[in-house]
Amino acid sequence: MTELLTHYPWLKSLWTLWFCLLFVGLIVWTMWPSRRARWTELGQIPMRDDADRMRLKD
């Protein structure tokens, strides 16, 4: 048990590094030029007017 406690700070730093790399990777994947247009379009969904939604249904 004491051996695990001696490695705790190192493991905590490793977990922080892994989480930061995962977060940056996710942001890069999302903002990649081929995907950016799609995410921009999806981001505009809440801004659409009800008339646009009715027009799309017809």
Helices and strands as residue ranges (DSSP letters): H 2-31, H 33-43, G 45-47, H 50-57
